[in-house]
Amino acid sequence: MQKQLIQQVSQAMQANADTIARQKDVIDYQEQSIERLKRLLTALAETQDKELKALPSMFEALETSLSKHTKEQQAWWNHRKQYTEGQMIIAEQLSKLATTQIQLTTALSEYQSTLVPADELTSDMSALETMLEGSMEQLKSSQNAIQHSQNELTSELKQLEKLINK
């Protein structure tokens, strides 16, 4: 019985030693996990610290970008405003030009209605040329008659002079 008791105590001690070894393995594993967790937490803290340090420059870059974008958008709006105003001025000028062209067309139509057609001018010109030719003939005839009369007068004056000189 004592042997049995020793064997039971020995088994109990062995079981106790096995339990202690398992607990030691669990503690070692937990210590490794804690070390790994410490490393990860340290790396996370360093990363967060870097990100926190980078935040002001990131905000500054964002602010610069937003300011640049706002200026570009304002410049674009100003350009659109000028373009629209220019288009309105062009439309007004085109309207004035169209009105002037209509007035010019009306005046030209009125002027053309007062003009004598070319056929009438040609016939009037022919009639005037015929009249002029007739007048020229009469003028030549009159000149010839005057010349003849002058010749006769000169001849009579010469005869008269001869008579007077005799």
Backbone hydrogen bonds in HBPLUS format (Angstrom, degrees):
<---DONOR---> <-ACCEPTOR-->    atom                        ^
c    i                          cat <-CA-CA->   ^        H-A-AA   ^      H-
h    n   atom  resd res      DA  || num        DHA   H-A  angle D-A-AA Bond
n    s   type  num  typ     dist DA aas  dist angle  dist       angle   num
A0005-LEU N   A0001-MET O   2.68 MM   4  5.92 156.1  1.73 146.9 154.3     1
A0006-ILE N   A0002-GLN O   2.77 MM   4  5.95 154.7  1.83 146.2 152.8     2
A0007-GLN N   A0003-LYS O   2.76 MM   4  5.97 161.9  1.80 149.8 155.4     3
A0008-GLN N   A0004-GLN O   2.82 MM   4  6.04 154.8  1.88 146.9 153.9     4
A0009-VAL N   A0005-LEU O   2.82 MM   4  6.02 157.0  1.88 145.9 152.7     5
A0010-SER N   A0006-ILE O   2.65 MM   4  5.82 157.3  1.69 150.6 158.0     6
A0011-GLN N   A0007-GLN O   2.79 MM   4  5.98 155.1  1.85 145.0 151.9     7
A0012-ALA N   A0008-GLN O   2.74 MM   4  5.90 152.9  1.81 142.5 151.2     8
A0013-MET N   A0009-VAL O   2.74 MM   4  5.94 152.1  1.82 146.3 154.3     9
A0014-GLN N   A0010-SER O   2.82 MM   4  6.03 152.6  1.89 143.2 151.4    10
A0015-ALA N   A0011-GLN O   2.74 MM   4  5.96 160.5  1.78 148.9 154.4    11
A0016-ASN N   A0012-ALA O   2.77 MM   4  5.93 150.5  1.86 140.4 149.7    12
A0017-ALA N   A0013-MET O   2.72 MM   4  5.98 151.2  1.80 145.3 153.3    13
A0018-ASP N   A0014-GLN O   2.76 MM   4  6.04 156.0  1.82 149.8 156.7    14
A0019-THR N   A0015-ALA O   2.84 MM   4  6.06 154.6  1.91 144.8 152.1    15
A0020-ILE N   A0016-ASN O   2.85 MM   4  6.10 155.2  1.91 145.3 152.6    16
A0021-ALA N   A0017-ALA O   2.83 MM   4  6.08 155.5  1.89 146.5 153.4    17
A0022-ARG N   A0018-ASP O   2.83 MM   4  6.11 160.6  1.87 150.0 155.4    18
A0023-GLN N   A0019-THR O   2.79 MM   4  6.00 157.8  1.84 148.7 155.6    19
A0024-LYS N   A0020-ILE O   2.76 MM   4  5.97 146.4  1.87 143.6 153.7    20
A0025-ASP N   A0021-ALA O   2.82 MM   4  6.15 154.3  1.89 148.5 155.3    21
A0026-VAL N   A0022-ARG O   2.83 MM   4  6.11 156.4  1.88 148.3 155.1    22
A0027-ILE N   A0023-GLN O   2.80 MM   4  6.02 155.1  1.86 144.2 151.4    23
A0028-ASP N   A0024-LYS O   2.79 MM   4  6.05 158.7  1.83 149.3 155.4    24
A0029-TYR N   A0025-ASP O   2.83 MM   4  6.06 161.3  1.87 149.1 154.5    25
A0030-GLN N   A0026-VAL O   2.82 MM   4  6.03 155.7  1.88 146.8 154.1    26
A0031-GLU N   A0027-ILE O   2.75 MM   4  6.01 152.5  1.83 149.0 157.0    27
A0032-GLN N   A0028-ASP O   2.84 MM   4  6.14 157.5  1.89 150.0 156.2    28
A0033-SER N   A0029-TYR O   2.81 MM   4  6.07 155.4  1.87 145.7 153.4    29
A0034-ILE N   A0030-GLN O   2.75 MM   4  5.97 152.8  1.82 145.2 153.3    30
A0035-GLU N   A0031-GLU O   2.81 MM   4  6.09 158.4  1.86 148.3 154.1    31
A0036-ARG N   A0032-GLN O   2.80 MM   4  6.05 166.5  1.82 152.2 156.2    32
A0037-LEU N   A0033-SER O   2.78 MM   4  5.91 158.2  1.82 147.2 154.0    33
A0038-LYS N   A0034-ILE O   2.75 MM   4  5.99 150.9  1.83 147.4 155.8    34
A0039-ARG N   A0035-GLU O   2.88 MM   4  6.23 161.5  1.91 153.9 158.1    35
A0040-LEU N   A0036-ARG O   2.92 MM   4  6.18 163.7  1.94 151.2 155.8    36
A0041-LEU N   A0037-LEU O   2.80 MM   4  5.97 159.2  1.84 148.8 155.0    37
A0042-THR N   A0038-LYS O   2.79 MM   4  5.99 152.8  1.87 149.1 157.0    38
A0043-ALA N   A0039-ARG O   2.85 MM   4  6.11 163.8  1.88 152.2 156.7    39
A0044-LEU N   A0040-LEU O   2.81 MM   4  6.01 157.6  1.86 147.5 154.4    40
A0045-ALA N   A0041-LEU O   2.81 MM   4  5.96 156.0  1.87 143.4 150.3    41
A0046-GLU N   A0042-THR O   2.83 MM   4  6.11 158.5  1.87 151.3 157.3    42
A0047-THR N   A0043-ALA O   2.87 MM   4  6.08 160.2  1.91 149.2 154.9    43
A0048-GLN N   A0044-LEU O   2.81 MM   4  6.01 164.8  1.83 152.5 156.9    44
A0049-ASP N   A0045-ALA O   2.79 MM   4  5.93 150.0  1.88 143.6 152.8    45
A0050-LYS N   A0046-GLU O   2.86 MM   4  6.14 158.6  1.91 149.8 155.0    46
A0051-GLU N   A0047-THR O   2.85 MM   4  6.12 160.2  1.89 150.3 156.4    47
A0052-LEU N   A0048-GLN O   2.77 MM   4  5.97 155.7  1.83 146.6 153.6    48
A0053-LYS N   A0049-ASP O   2.87 MM   4  6.11 152.0  1.95 146.0 153.9    49
A0054-ALA N   A0050-LYS O   2.83 MM   4  6.06 141.7  1.97 143.1 154.5    50
A0055-LEU N   A0051-GLU O   2.89 MM   4  6.03 126.5  2.18 140.8 154.5    51
A0058-MET N   A0054-ALA O   2.90 MM   4  6.12 152.3  1.97 154.9 164.1    52
A0059-PHE N   A0055-LEU O   2.77 MM   4  6.00 159.2  1.81 159.5 164.9    53
A0060-GLU N   A0056-PRO O   2.81 MM   4  6.03 154.1  1.88 145.8 153.8    54
A0061-ALA N   A0057-SER O   2.83 MM   4  6.02 156.8  1.88 143.8 150.0    55
A0062-LEU N   A0058-MET O   2.84 MM   4  6.06 155.9  1.90 145.5 152.7    56
A0063-GLU N   A0059-PHE O   2.76 MM   4  5.97 157.7  1.81 148.1 154.6    57
A0064-THR N   A0060-GLU O   2.83 MM   4  6.06 160.0  1.87 149.9 155.4    58
A0065-SER N   A0061-ALA O   2.83 MM   4  6.00 160.4  1.87 147.0 152.9    59
A0066-LEU N   A0062-LEU O   2.82 MM   4  6.03 161.3  1.85 150.7 156.0    60
A0067-SER N   A0063-GLU O   2.84 MM   4  6.01 156.9  1.89 147.1 154.0    61
A0068-LYS N   A0064-THR O   2.83 MM   4  6.04 163.0  1.86 151.2 156.0    62
A0069-HIS N   A0065-SER O   2.83 MM   4  6.02 163.0  1.86 149.5 154.9    63
A0070-THR N   A0066-LEU O   2.81 MM   4  5.97 155.7  1.87 146.0 153.0    64
A0071-LYS N   A0067-SER O   2.89 MM   4  6.16 159.8  1.94 151.0 156.1    65
A0072-GLU N   A0068-LYS O   2.87 MM   4  6.12 163.8  1.89 154.1 158.7    66
A0073-GLN N   A0069-HIS O   2.84 MM   4  6.02 157.3  1.89 147.8 154.5    67
A0074-GLN N   A0070-THR O   2.84 MM   4  6.04 154.9  1.91 146.4 153.8    68
A0075-ALA N   A0071-LYS O   2.81 MM   4  6.07 158.7  1.86 150.5 156.6    69
A0076-TRP N   A0072-GLU O   2.85 MM   4  6.08 154.1  1.92 145.0 152.6    70
A0077-TRP N   A0073-GLN O   2.85 MM   4  6.13 156.8  1.90 148.2 154.4    71
A0078-ASN N   A0074-GLN O   2.85 MM   4  6.12 157.5  1.90 149.8 156.2    72
A0079-HIS N   A0075-ALA O   2.87 MM   4  6.11 157.4  1.92 147.2 153.8    73
A0080-ARG N   A0076-TRP O   2.86 MM   4  6.14 160.6  1.89 151.1 156.4    74
A0081-LYS N   A0077-TRP O   2.82 MM   4  6.04 154.2  1.89 147.3 154.8    75
A0082-GLN N   A0078-ASN O   2.89 MM   4  6.16 165.3  1.91 153.8 157.0    76
A0083-TYR N   A0079-HIS O   2.80 MM   4  6.00 159.0  1.85 151.7 158.5    77
A0084-THR N   A0080-ARG O   2.79 MM   4  5.97 161.1  1.82 148.9 154.0    78
A0085-GLU N   A0081-LYS O   2.85 MM   4  6.09 162.7  1.88 152.1 157.2    79
A0086-GLY N   A0082-GLN O   2.81 MM   4  5.97 156.0  1.86 146.5 153.8    80
A0087-GLN N   A0083-TYR O   2.84 MM   4  6.13 153.4  1.91 147.8 155.2    81
A0088-MET N   A0084-THR O   2.91 MM   4  6.20 151.5  1.99 147.2 155.1    82
A0089-ILE N   A0085-GLU O   2.92 MM   4  6.22 157.1  1.97 150.1 156.1    83
A0090-ILE N   A0086-GLY O   2.87 MM   4  6.11 161.0  1.91 150.4 155.9    84
A0091-ALA N   A0087-GLN O   2.86 MM   4  6.08 156.7  1.92 145.2 151.7    85
A0092-GLU N   A0088-MET O   2.90 MM   4  6.19 157.2  1.95 148.1 154.2    86
A0093-GLN N   A0089-ILE O   2.85 MM   4  6.10 163.9  1.88 153.9 158.4    87
A0094-LEU N   A0090-ILE O   2.78 MM   4  5.98 155.9  1.84 150.7 157.8    88
A0095-SER N   A0091-ALA O   2.90 MM   4  6.10 150.5  1.98 143.6 151.9    89
A0096-LYS N   A0092-GLU O   2.89 MM   4  6.24 158.8  1.94 151.0 156.6    90
A0097-LEU N   A0093-GLN O   2.79 MM   4  6.00 157.1  1.84 147.0 154.2    91
A0098-ALA N   A0094-LEU O   2.81 MM   4  6.01 155.8  1.87 145.7 152.2    92
A0099-THR N   A0095-SER O   2.92 MM   4  6.20 159.1  1.97 149.2 154.9    93
A0100-THR N   A0096-LYS O   2.86 MM   4  6.11 161.7  1.89 151.2 156.4    94
A0101-GLN N   A0097-LEU O   2.79 MM   4  6.02 154.9  1.85 148.3 155.8    95
A0102-ILE N   A0098-ALA O   2.88 MM   4  6.13 152.5  1.96 147.4 154.8    96
A0103-GLN N   A0099-THR O   2.92 MM   4  6.23 160.9  1.96 150.6 155.8    97
A0104-LEU N   A0100-THR O   2.79 MM   4  6.00 157.2  1.84 149.0 156.0    98
A0105-THR N   A0101-GLN O   2.81 MM   4  5.98 156.2  1.87 145.9 152.4    99
A0106-THR N   A0102-ILE O   2.90 MM   4  6.15 158.8  1.95 150.0 155.7   100
A0107-ALA N   A0103-GLN O   2.89 MM   4  6.13 164.4  1.91 151.0 155.3   101
A0108-LEU N   A0104-LEU O   2.82 MM   4  5.97 156.4  1.88 147.5 154.6   102
A0109-SER N   A0105-THR O   2.85 MM   4  6.05 154.1  1.92 146.1 153.3   103
A0110-GLU N   A0106-THR O   2.91 MM   4  6.21 160.0  1.95 151.0 156.4   104
A0111-TYR N   A0107-ALA O   2.86 MM   4  6.08 158.2  1.91 147.7 154.1   105
A0112-GLN N   A0108-LEU O   2.80 MM   4  6.00 160.8  1.84 149.5 155.0   106
A0113-SER N   A0109-SER O   2.94 MM   4  6.15 143.9  2.07 143.1 152.9   107
A0114-THR N   A0111-TYR O   3.04 MM   3  5.26 135.6  2.24  99.8 112.2   108
A0115-LEU N   A0112-GLN O   3.23 MM   3  5.16 144.6  2.36  95.4 105.5   109
A0121-LEU N   A0117-PRO O   3.06 MM   4  6.43 156.5  2.12 150.4 157.8   110
A0122-THR N   A0118-ALA O   2.87 MM   4  6.12 154.2  1.93 149.5 156.2   111
A0123-SER N   A0119-ASP O   2.95 MM   4  6.25 163.1  1.97 150.8 155.0   112
A0124-ASP N   A0120-GLU O   2.78 MM   4  5.95 160.2  1.81 150.5 156.9   113
A0125-MET N   A0121-LEU O   2.76 MM   4  5.88 151.9  1.84 143.8 152.2   114
A0126-SER N   A0122-THR O   2.86 MM   4  6.12 154.3  1.92 146.7 153.7   115
A0127-ALA N   A0123-SER O   2.92 MM   4  6.18 158.1  1.97 147.6 153.5   116
A0128-LEU N   A0124-ASP O   2.87 MM   4  6.11 158.4  1.91 148.1 154.3   117
A0129-GLU N   A0125-MET O   2.82 MM   4  6.05 155.3  1.88 148.6 155.6   118
A0130-THR N   A0126-SER O   2.90 MM   4  6.15 157.2  1.95 148.5 154.6   119
A0131-MET N   A0127-ALA O   2.86 MM   4  6.12 160.2  1.90 149.2 155.0   120
A0132-LEU N   A0128-LEU O   2.76 MM   4  5.93 155.4  1.82 147.2 154.7   121
A0133-GLU N   A0129-GLU O   2.78 MM   4  6.01 155.2  1.84 147.0 153.9   122
A0134-GLY N   A0130-THR O   2.91 MM   4  6.17 157.1  1.96 147.6 154.0   123
A0135-SER N   A0131-MET O   2.82 MM   4  6.09 159.1  1.86 149.3 155.5   124
A0136-MET N   A0132-LEU O   2.76 MM   4  5.97 153.4  1.83 147.5 155.4   125
A0137-GLU N   A0133-GLU O   2.88 MM   4  6.15 153.5  1.95 145.7 152.9   126
A0138-GLN N   A0134-GLY O   2.90 MM   4  6.22 160.7  1.93 150.0 155.4   127
A0139-LEU N   A0135-SER O   2.75 MM   4  5.96 155.0  1.81 147.5 155.3   128
A0140-LYS N   A0136-MET O   2.79 MM   4  6.04 158.9  1.83 149.8 155.0   129
A0141-SER N   A0137-GLU O   2.79 MM   4  6.00 159.3  1.83 148.7 155.5   130
A0142-SER N   A0138-GLN O   2.69 MM   4  5.93 157.5  1.74 148.7 155.5   131
A0143-GLN N   A0139-LEU O   2.72 MM   4  5.93 157.2  1.77 148.4 155.4   132
A0144-ASN N   A0140-LYS O   2.75 MM   4  5.97 158.1  1.80 148.8 155.2   133
A0145-ALA N   A0141-SER O   2.85 MM   4  6.10 155.0  1.91 145.6 153.2   134
A0146-ILE N   A0142-SER O   2.73 MM   4  5.97 159.3  1.77 151.4 157.4   135
A0147-GLN N   A0143-GLN O   2.75 MM   4  5.93 162.8  1.78 149.6 154.8   136
A0148-HIS N   A0144-ASN O   2.76 MM   4  5.94 157.5  1.81 146.1 153.1   137
A0149-SER N   A0145-ALA O   2.73 MM   4  5.97 156.5  1.78 147.0 154.2   138
A0150-GLN N   A0146-ILE O   2.72 MM   4  5.98 156.1  1.77 152.0 159.1   139
A0151-ASN N   A0147-GLN O   2.78 MM   4  6.02 158.7  1.83 148.5 154.8   140
A0152-GLU N   A0148-HIS O   2.84 MM   4  6.12 157.0  1.89 147.5 154.2   141
A0153-LEU N   A0149-SER O   2.75 MM   4  5.99 159.7  1.79 149.4 155.7   142
A0154-THR N   A0150-GLN O   2.69 MM   4  5.89 162.4  1.72 153.0 158.1   143
A0155-SER N   A0151-ASN O   2.81 MM   4  5.99 156.0  1.87 144.1 151.5   144
A0156-GLU N   A0152-GLU O   2.74 MM   4  6.00 157.5  1.79 150.0 156.7   145
A0157-LEU N   A0153-LEU O   2.68 MM   4  5.87 155.3  1.73 150.1 157.7   146
A0158-LYS N   A0154-THR O   2.88 MM   4  6.08 152.7  1.95 145.2 152.4   147
A0159-GLN N   A0155-SER O   2.96 MM   4  6.24 155.3  2.02 144.7 151.9   148
A0160-LEU N   A0156-GLU O   2.70 MM   4  5.89 157.1  1.75 148.7 156.2   149
A0161-GLU N   A0157-LEU O   2.79 MM   4  5.91 152.9  1.86 143.8 151.4   150
A0162-LYS N   A0158-LYS O   2.89 MM   4  6.11 153.8  1.96 143.7 151.0   151
A0163-LEU N   A0159-GLN O   2.84 MM   4  6.09 155.4  1.90 147.6 154.9   152
A0164-ILE N   A0160-LEU O   2.81 MM   4  6.00 154.6  1.87 146.7 154.4   153
A0165-ASN N   A0161-GLU O   2.82 MM   4  5.90 155.1  1.88 147.2 154.1   154
A0166-LYS N   A0162-LYS O   3.09 MM   4  6.12 126.7  2.39 138.0 149.7   155
